[in-house]
Amino acid sequence: MDRLVVLLAFFLMSVGLQAQDEVKDKVVQAMRTGNSKELATYFIPNIDLTIKETADVYSKAQAEQIVRKFFNDNPPVDIVIEHTGVSKLGDKYFIGILRTTTGYFRVTFFLKKTGTDFQVKQLRIENSKNDF
């Protein structure tokens, strides 16, 4: 009986991690292709957004417009996730480098579990300290 409980717990954890990885992969793909509309589908209703030196909490629609302008001004070429972790609040975070036609940007985003889904609660696209 104990073995069954352990197997069931392991299965449920792996399903949750798989869903989280799926959302992470879709967010990364949307950034790689500069698809702000697709990216915004993963935003919580009011997202903490930082683009370069501008930071505030925006509605999903406002954030999509701001990200679209950034992608129009800095067309993405590729993104590489270099680090992952878990915040003190239990949110999964991802840090990477976004390469654009205009330069390199450090990207950080946090995934928060909302119900059965994972959503982006915070997105930062900041100037990179150095070009790689």
SVG drawing of the C-alpha trace seen along z (x, -y; Angstrom):
<svg xmlns="http://www.w3.org/2000/svg" viewBox="-8 -53 39 55">
<polyline fill="none" stroke="black" stroke-width="0.4" points="0.0,0.0 2.8,-2.4 4.4,-1.7 1.2,-2.6 1.0,-6.0 4.7,-6.7 4.1,-5.8 1.0,-7.9 2.7,-10.9 5.7,-10.6 3.3,-10.4 1.4,-13.5 4.6,-15.5 5.9,-14.5 2.6,-15.5 2.9,-19.0 6.5,-19.4 5.7,-18.3 2.9,-21.0 5.3,-23.6 8.0,-22.6 5.5,-22.8 4.5,-26.4 8.2,-27.3 8.9,-25.9 6.0,-27.8 7.0,-31.1 10.6,-30.6 9.4,-29.8 7.1,-32.9 10.1,-35.1 12.4,-33.4 10.0,-34.2 9.0,-37.6 5.3,-36.6 4.0,-39.0 0.4,-37.8 1.3,-34.2 3.5,-35.2 0.7,-37.3 -1.6,-34.2 0.6,-33.0 0.5,-36.2 -1.5,-36.6 -4.2,-39.3 -1.8,-41.9 1.8,-41.2 4.9,-42.7 6.8,-43.8 10.2,-45.3 11.4,-46.3 14.9,-47.9 14.6,-50.7 10.8,-50.8 9.0,-48.7 5.4,-48.6 2.4,-46.3 0.4,-46.2 -2.8,-44.5 -2.3,-41.6 -3.4,-43.7 -1.1,-46.6 1.8,-44.2 1.3,-42.6 1.5,-46.0 4.7,-46.9 6.3,-43.6 5.2,-43.9 6.9,-47.3 10.1,-45.9 10.1,-43.0 9.4,-45.4 12.3,-47.6 14.6,-44.6 13.7,-41.6 14.6,-38.4 17.2,-36.0 17.4,-33.4 17.1,-32.9 19.0,-30.6 17.9,-29.7 21.0,-29.6 19.6,-29.1 16.5,-27.9 15.4,-27.9 12.6,-28.2 11.8,-31.4 11.1,-31.6 7.4,-31.7 7.7,-28.5 7.5,-30.1 9.8,-28.6 12.1,-31.2 14.1,-31.1 17.0,-33.4 18.5,-33.6 20.0,-35.7 17.8,-37.0 19.8,-37.7 18.2,-40.3 19.3,-42.1 20.2,-45.1 22.1,-43.3 21.7,-41.1 19.2,-41.3 19.0,-39.4 15.5,-37.8 14.0,-36.6 10.5,-35.2 8.6,-33.6 6.0,-30.9 3.2,-30.8 0.7,-28.0 -2.8,-29.3 -5.3,-26.5 -4.1,-23.8 -2.2,-26.1 1.2,-27.8 1.3,-31.5 4.0,-34.2 3.6,-36.5 6.8,-38.5 8.8,-39.2 12.0,-41.2 13.9,-42.1 16.9,-44.1 20.0,-45.4 22.7,-42.8 25.8,-43.9 28.0,-42.5 27.6,-41.1 28.5,-37.5"/>
</svg>
